[in-house]
Amino acid sequence: MMKQILIVFAVFSAATVSAQKINWVTMDEALAAQTETPKKIMMDVYTVWCGPCKLLDKNTFSNPDVIDYINKNYYAVKFNAEGTESITHDGFTYTNPNYQEGRRGRNATHFFADALKLQGYPSIVFFEDNGTLIQAVPGYKTPKQLEVYLKMIATDEYLEVTTAQKWQDYQKEFKHKFKE
């Protein structure tokens, strides 16, 4: 009986631990999943040498409110902007042919990162459920800062935010629910 209780406890503990992480997939996996269950894509674009990227993982992507919202509303993609993963998007396969194995520090930029015209790392990039680029948001974001973008894009309210003034108004009226 005690052994059964321990097994049940272990299963619930494992479920709780796994429920507290973002379900990261590759871009190709996210695009393929769109055919079954369309959802927008949120891509964390990082590099291995980027300090703010590590802080984003530690402080923001470990926040239970952020995790829950992303897992429910997005396919979450983690993409190394200097990595070797190949990505097929809009009929073109992007690679990083100039990548140098074993190189310390910065490496060659992946062609998909170039195609996104990113302004720095980390960048959080949003795509429609058909894979069309919506917007790249550069820089480290706290859970509350990210919440504005996550909810605005998931609900399609971003379609109404067409001027700087509308963006300022949107931010002013936004009611934060995520805890820091």
N, C-alpha and C positions, 0 to 999 in steps of 0.2 A: 504494500500500500504506500509506504514512504517513497519507494522508488517511482511509483506512478505519479505521486504528487510532485516529486523533483522533475520528472520529465515534463509534466504539464507546465510547471513554473519555468523551466528552461525554454519551452516553446513560446510562452507568452513574453518572456524576456527578450528572446531573439526577435519576435515580431515588433516589440516596442523599440528596440534598437534600430531595426531596419526601417521602421516607420519614421524615424527621426533623421533621415538622410534624404537628400534630393536624389531622385531617380535619374542619374545622368546617363545619357545615351550618345551615340555618335550622330553627326548630322545626317549621314546616310540612313541610319536606323530611324531617326525622327521623320525624315521625308518619306520613308517606306511606311511608317505607322500612319501617316496621314491618309492613306488609302482606306484603312480600316476605321480609324477614329480621328477625324480632323481636329486638330488643336493648334494653337499658335506655338511657335518655337521661341524659347529664350536661350540665347547662346552666351556663355561666359567665355570670352576670349582672353587668354592669359599667356604669360611666358614663364618659364621656370625661374628666371632671375628677378622677376618683378615683385618687390616687397608689398605694394598695395594689393596685388593679386592674392598674395598669401593672407593678407588681412581680410580681404573679401570672403575667402573661404572660412577663416577662423571666426569672424565676427558676424557676418551677414548670412552666408549660406549655411550656417549652423543654427540660425535662429528658428525656433519651432514655428512661428507664424509665417516666416518666409518659406520654409520647407513645405508646410502644409499647402500654402497658396500656390506655389510653383507646381507641386506634384498634382494638384487638382486641375490646374488651368493651362499648363504648358507641357510641351516636351522640352526637357532641359538638356542642353548640349554643352559639354565642356570641350573647348577647342584650344589647343596649343598653337598660337600664331607662328611659332617657329618649329613646329613638329613635322612629322612625316606622313600623317594620315592623309589618304586621298579622299576627296569629297566630290561627289557628282551633284551639281546643282544647275538647273536650267539647261540640261543637255551637255554640259561641259565638265570634264574632270579636272579638278584643281589639285596640284601636288606641290611639293617643295624640292625641286631638283637640285637646288644649291645648298641643301642641308649638309653640314659637315659633322659626321659622327665623332663623338668624343670632344667636341669643341667646348671650351668653358665660356661662360657668359653668354653674350648675345650670339644668335645664329642667324641664318638666312630666314627671311620672312616668307611664310607660306603664301602661295599665289591667291588662295581664298581670302586671307587677311588683306592682301593688297586690293582685291576686288571689292571688299567691303569699305575701302577707303577710311580705315580706322585712324583716329587721331591720337591714340595712345593705349596703354594697358594699365589696368584691365579696361575692357569695353564690354558692355552688355548689349547684345544685338538682338532685336526682335524681328520675327518673320511672321507673315500671315500663315494661315493653315494650308495655303497652297504653295508655301515656300517663298513667296515674294517678300523682299526686304521691306520692313517698315521703318526702322530707325536704329542707329547705333548710339548708345549712351556711354560716353567715355568717363573713366575715373572711378575711384572707390566710392561706394554708396553704403550708408548705414541701412539697417532694416527699414527704418521709416522713410528714408530718401528713396529706397528702391520700391517701397510699397506704392508710391504715387505712380510710377511707371508701370509696375505689374498690373495694377487695377485699371488704370486708364487704357492700357492696350488690350487687356483681356476682355473688357466690356465694350470695346470699340469707341469709347469716348474720345480717343485721340483724333478721330476723324473730324471732330468739331473744334479741336484746338489748332486753329489755322494761323493765328497771329501771336506775336509776343505778348500782346495785351491779354488775349484769351488764355495763354499759358500762365501768366501771372495770376489772373483771376481764378483759374482752375486750382493752382497751388494754394491760394488763399482760402478757398472754399472747401478744400479737401479735408476730410475727417479721418485722421490716422487711427488705425485700430491695432497695428502691430506694436508689440513691446520691443524696447531696445535690448 
